[in-house]
Amino acid sequence: MIIQELQADIIDEFSLFDDWMQRYEYIIDLGKSLPLIDEQYKTEDNIIKGCQSKVWVHGELIEDKIVFTADSDAILTKGIIAILIRVFSNQKATDILDANTDFIDAIGLKEHLSPTRANGLVSMIKQIKMYALAFNAKK
């Protein structure tokens, strides 16, 4: 699936919930299904700077697509990174760089996070885009 389709699916899923408590529970459930990052990648280099909790993101180029894995020590943050991984993993670097993140505003995520978590979300997106930039430069 292309990034825009994945984002549209997430918007549709979030529209099924009536309130933010249900959406938080859904985000936490998404985190539980996140494919775990290999322990060897839980390094200082892969920690997202600017996050209140620890979040590790690792990306590798496999057959012209970037495959991301991640983990967090906080259940809500783990769900947030799971959403981002779902959208951006298995995509081409140029598609990641060209993608907007309007879906985050469409589901109301940023406005329902504490300021430190919202900053962490921005840092996660920035790190994913940095991986894409680095892999794109290697072409």
C-alpha positions in Angstrom: 0.0 0.0 0.0 1.1 3.5 -0.6 1.6 6.0 2.2 -1.6 8.0 1.5 -3.7 4.8 1.6 -2.2 3.8 4.9 -2.9 7.2 6.3 -6.5 7.1 5.1 -7.0 3.7 6.7 -5.7 5.1 10.0 -8.0 8.2 9.8 -11.0 5.8 9.1 -10.0 3.6 12.1 -9.8 6.5 14.5 -13.2 7.9 13.3 -14.8 4.7 14.7 -14.1 5.8 18.2 -16.4 8.3 20.1 -13.9 9.7 22.6 -10.3 10.0 23.3 -10.2 7.4 26.0 -11.1 4.8 23.4 -8.5 6.2 21.0 -5.8 6.0 23.7 -6.8 2.4 24.3 -6.6 1.7 20.6 -3.1 3.3 20.4 -1.9 1.2 23.3 -3.3 -1.9 21.5 -1.4 -0.9 18.3 1.8 -0.7 20.4 1.3 -4.3 21.6 1.4 -5.5 18.0 4.5 -3.6 17.1 7.2 -5.9 15.7 10.0 -5.5 18.3 13.3 -4.0 17.4 16.2 -6.4 17.7 18.1 -5.9 21.0 21.3 -5.0 19.1 19.6 -1.9 17.8 18.6 -0.6 21.2 21.6 1.7 21.3 22.1 5.3 22.1 22.4 6.1 18.3 18.8 4.8 17.8 17.2 6.6 20.7 14.9 9.4 19.6 16.1 12.7 21.1 13.4 14.9 22.5 11.2 12.1 23.8 10.1 12.0 27.4 10.3 8.2 27.3 12.8 6.0 25.6 12.0 5.3 22.0 14.3 3.4 19.7 13.9 3.4 15.9 16.0 1.4 13.4 15.7 1.5 9.7 17.4 -0.6 7.0 17.2 -0.7 3.3 15.8 -3.9 1.9 15.2 -4.2 -1.8 14.9 -0.4 -2.3 12.5 0.1 0.6 13.1 1.1 4.2 12.0 -1.3 6.8 11.6 0.2 10.3 11.5 -1.5 13.6 11.0 0.3 16.9 10.3 -0.1 20.6 9.5 2.2 23.6 9.5 1.8 27.4 6.2 3.6 27.6 2.9 2.0 26.4 1.4 5.1 24.8 4.6 6.1 23.1 5.0 2.5 21.8 1.5 2.9 20.2 2.4 6.2 18.6 5.6 4.8 17.0 3.6 1.8 15.9 1.3 4.1 13.9 4.3 5.8 12.3 6.0 2.5 11.5 2.8 1.2 9.9 2.7 4.2 7.6 6.3 4.6 6.7 7.9 1.1 6.9 8.3 -0.8 3.6 8.2 2.4 1.6 10.8 4.0 -0.7 12.9 6.7 0.7 11.6 9.3 -1.8 8.0 8.5 -0.9 8.8 8.9 2.8 10.5 12.3 2.1 7.6 13.5 -0.1 4.9 12.3 2.4 3.0 14.8 4.5 1.9 13.9 8.0 -1.5 15.6 7.9 -3.1 12.4 9.0 -1.8 13.1 12.5 -3.8 16.3 12.7 -6.8 14.6 11.0 -7.0 12.1 13.8 -6.4 14.8 16.4 -3.4 13.0 17.9 -1.0 15.9 18.4 -3.6 18.1 20.2 -4.5 15.3 22.6 -0.9 14.7 23.7 1.0 16.4 26.5 3.5 19.0 25.1 6.4 16.7 25.8 4.7 13.7 24.0 3.8 16.0 21.1 7.5 17.1 20.9 8.4 13.4 20.9 6.0 12.7 18.1 7.6 15.4 16.0 11.1 14.0 16.9 10.0 10.5 15.8 8.8 11.8 12.4 12.0 13.7 12.0 14.1 10.6 12.7 12.1 8.5 10.2 12.6 11.3 7.6 16.3 11.4 8.4 16.6 7.7 7.7 14.9 8.3 4.4 17.2 11.2 3.6 20.3 9.1 4.4 19.2 6.1 2.4 18.2 8.4 -0.5 21.6 10.1 -0.5 23.3 6.7 -0.9 21.6 6.0 -4.2 
